[in-house]
């Protein structure tokens, strides 16, 4: 059995603003095995990035973890101090942010920024750190690494800057890499190259990856498992095949239905998900997707649906699935 490297149990995180408590995460639970690639998908504000940042102790003020536990690589993350987080960040877990231009420091050379991470987390000297930085640029497919090490972020293209960010994230060979929408700021051709590079590096280094995105096309090609988030809840979880070929939650079906299909024989109109995202200051009592769901029942508005186990790896939180399971039980009896 593969080693469990990460486990979230009933994580609850809120931002305490002057307007009131924003319930960003409501009982988030999932686990990851070593070497696994997990995709977290959902629209803006669903809690994808907040989940990842809480693992690294990067929750911005006035955010606060108010319940649940996070276990990572032997650490009780929910109990860690800032000093312990600093030792873990970059060393055991690294992150690639959305926009490389705002993540890289414009007044330091590429070489200085990569070497800084290596010197902070390893016992290498300046010369060894420089050689390691050169190796990393070669690893991520950047040509003329000696020249690039002396250049500054503004001298590189968007795709090359993102490759530099990947090099920095891999500097200390972390066990887990978090990619927070790493292709958002890139054009389609470069997106494909970056995703291919990440997949190759994951297989070569054997690390785990959490891929945060709103693009289901990205997770289809990259991920082993997918967690679908909506309004701070994981509403469906399963393997990539289960999510794409046997979607269970109405929100997941809506996301898949809004993707253009290359294999469509007829001209089909894309079907948008009607309505607006939930106000997390005043979340509904029941299923958070109920106000936008075309199949909404009265109970959906009143009570949060329990977990419905659809297979060993697949579950969803939807009253329609509960009703189906109840009807199956009646027929079998």
N, C-alpha and C positions, 0 to 999 in steps of 0.2 A: 504493500500500500504506500502511495506517495506521501511525503511529509507535508503536513499542513503548515504553511508559512505565515498565514494571516487569517485572523478570525475577528469579525465584528459581531457583537452580541447586543441586540436591542439598543443600538446607539441613539441617543436623543440629544440634539444640539439646538440651542436657540440663540438668537441675537436680541439682546434687551435694549431696544431703541426707545427714544422719547415717545413714539407713537404706541408702544406696547411690545409684547413679546412676539418675535417672528420665529415660528417653529420650523426651522430649516430642515431638520432631520427628525423623523418620527419612528423610532423602532427599527432602524436599519440593521439587518443581520445577513451576513454571508461569510463564506470562507474560501480560501484559495490554496491550491497545492503548489509545491515547488515546480517551476517550469511551465505553469499554466498561464494562458493569456485570457484575461477577463475584460469584456467590454461593458462599460456603464453608459447607457444611452438614455436620452430624455431631452425635453426642450429646455430652454434657458430658465433658470430658477428652480429646476427640479431637485437640486441638491447634489449633483454629480461632483462638482469641484469641491464643495464643502466636505464631502465624504473623504476625498483624497487628502485635502489639506489638514483635516483633523488627525489623520494618521501621522503626519509629519510635524504636528504641533504648530501649524501655520494659520490656525483659525484667527481671523482678524478681530480686534476689539470692535464692538461689544459682544462678540460671540463667546459662548461658554458651553462646555460639555456638561449636561445636567443629568445624564443617566446612561447606563450600559457600559460595556467594556470593549477594549481593543487590544488584542494580543498579536504581536508581530515578532517573529524570529526570537522568541524567548523573552521579549520585553512586554511589560504591562504598560502600554502606551498611555492609558487613561490616568496613570499615576506618575508619569515621568516629569522631571523638572526641565527647565529650559537648557541647563548645562548638559543633561543627558540627551536631549533632542539634538543639540549641536554635534555631539559625537556620532549620533545615528544618521543624521542627514548627510547625504553625499557619500557616506561610507557603506551603509546597509540598504538604504532606500534613497533613490534620486528621483527628480521630477524634471520633465521638459514642459515649459510653459507655452502658452498659445503663440505669443509674439516674440520671436527671438531678438528683435531690435530693441525692445524695452527690457529684455532679460539680461542682455549683455551690456557691460559698462563701456560707454563710448570713448572714454579717455585712456583705457588700458588696451594693450595689444591682445590679440587672440592668444598668443603664447603665455602672456602673464596671467590671463584669466584661467586657462587650463592648469597651469603650473601651480597656481594658488590653491586649488582644490587638492592636488596631489601632495603638496607640502603640508597642508593642514591635517590630512588624514593618514599619511604614511610616514615612514622614517627615511624616505628618499631625500638626497641632497639636491641642490639646485640643478646640477648637471644631469642627474638621473631623472629629475622631474621634467627637464626639457626634452630628454630622449623619449620619455613616456608620452609627453604631449605630442611629439612627432609621430609616434606609433599610433596614437589614437586618431589623429587626423587621417592617417593612411587607412586605418580600420574603417572609418566612416566614409571613405571614398572621395576625400578631398585631394586634388592633384597639387603638386608642388608644395608639399607640407612645410618645407623650410621657409619658403616665401610667405605662406599664409600665417605662420606663427608671428611674423613681424608686422602683419597688417592689422588694421583696426576694423571694428564691425561695419562701419559705413562703407568700407572698401569692398565688401563681399555682397553677393546677391542674396536674396531671401532664402533660397534653397541651401546655399552654403552656410549661412548663419544658423539655420536649423540643424545642419550637420554638425556644426561646432557645438551647439547646445547638447546634441546627443553625445558628442565626444566628452564634454564636461560631465554629463550625467553618468557616463560609463567609466570615468577616470579611476574609480576605486573598486570597480567590478561589483556593484551592488547586487543583492539578491532579488530586489524588487525595483522595477522602473515604472514610474507613473508618467503617462503621456497625456497631458491635459490639452485636448484638441490640437495636436501638434501640426496639423496640416491646414488649419483654418486660414492662415495668412498667405498661403501658397497657391499658385495656379495648379490646374488639374494634372498637368504632366509631372510637375515637381512633387505633387502630393503622392502620386503613384510610386515615384522613386524613393521617397522618404519612407513610405509604408513597406516597400520591398526591403529596404535597408534594415528597418527595425525587425522585420520578420527573420531576416538572415542572421542578425546579431543575436536575437533571442534563441534561435536554434544553435548557434555556435557557442554562446556563453552559458546557455541553460538557465537564464534568469526568468523570473516571472514578470509579467507586464499587466498593468491596469491601463486600459485605453479608454479615456473619457471623450465622448463625442456625441453630436446630435445627428451624425451621418451614419445611417444603417449600412450603407455601402462599404464603409471603412471596416466595421466590425465583422461583416460577412466574410471578408477575405483574411482577417487577422486573428479572430478570437475563437477560443475553445468554448467558453461560456459567456453568456450575456445576462446582465441585470438591467431590467427596464425600470427607470425611476420616474415617479410623478409626484410632485408636491411633497417631497421629503420622505416618500415611501418607496420601497422596492415592490412594485405591483406584479412583476413577473420575473422569473429566473429560470434559466435552462441552458442546454447546449445550443450552439449556433443553429444546428439543424432543427431542434425542437422549436426555437423561437421563430424561425423563418418559415418552416413547413407546417407547424402545428401551433400557431399562436393562440393563446388562451384568453388573455385579458383584452377587453375592448380597446384600451389605449394602444396596446401593441399592434392590434389589427389596424387601427387608424394610422399608426406610423408606417406600417408596411404598405397600406393602401395608398399612401401619398407618395410612394416612390415610383418613378417612371420605369416601365418594364421594357427591356430590349426584345424579349421574346413574345410580346403581345402581337397576336395576329390581326386584331381589329384596332381601330382608333378608339382608345378609351380615355375618358376624361379623368384627371387626377381628382381624388376625393379629399378635400381638406378636412381637418378636425375643427368643427365649428366651436365658437365660444372663446372665452378668455381663460388663461391660467388662474388657478385658485389664489385668493388673497391669503397669504400665510399668516397675516395678523389675525384673521378670523376664519380659520379652516372649517370646512363642513364637519358635522358630527359623524357622518357615514363615510362612504367611499369618496376620496377626493376627486375622482374623475366623474362622479355621478352627474353633476350639473351639465357636463358636455357629452354624456353618453346617450346614444340613440336607443339603447336597450334598457335604460334606467328603470328600476322598480322602486316601490315605496320604501322597501327595507334598505335599499342602497343609500337613500338620503338620511336614514336614521342611524344605521350601525356600520362600523368598519367591518368589511368581510374578513373571515378567518382564512388561514392558509388552506388551499386545496392542493393536495399532493397528486400530481398527474403521472409522475414516474419517479424513479430514484433521484433523478437530476433535475426534474421539472416541477415547478409549482407556480401558482398565481393566487392573488387575493381578489376574488371576484364572486359576487353572489350568484351570478348565472352558472358558474362552474359548480358551486355548492348545490344548486337546484338540479343540475344534470346528474351529479353524483347521488343525490337523494332519489331521483327517479330511477336510476340504474339499480339502486339497492332495492327499491320496491318491485321492479320487474323480476329481479333475481329471486326475491322471496316468493 
